[in-house]
Amino acid sequence: MFEKDMRDLMESIVPISRFNKGEAGKIFEEVAKSGTKIVVKNNKPICVLLDPKKYTELMDMIENFLLHAEAEERMKSSEPSDLLAIKMS
């Protein structure tokens, strides 16, 4: 498992020099296939490239998390009298 994760991580790394060599189109194709690439400069990550579908999924997850956290906070600070009873048929 660890070896596969490491291999996936290594394959997701893109040196910025590839952009300088005019390989942007190829890199974007790789992002479309894999979903993610990490651009590094001087062996340090400087950018993460995501395909649009993966980006949308990530933004939806963050929004859902924030809504859940807000609902939890409201439930903690509410009294039973603040809640509405709903009859299920």
Secondary structure, DSSP 8 states (H G I E B T S, - for coil): -HHHHHHHHHHHEEETHHHHTT-HHHHHHHHHHHSEEEEEETTEEEEEEE-HHHHHHHHHHHHHHHHHHHHHHHHHH--GGGS------
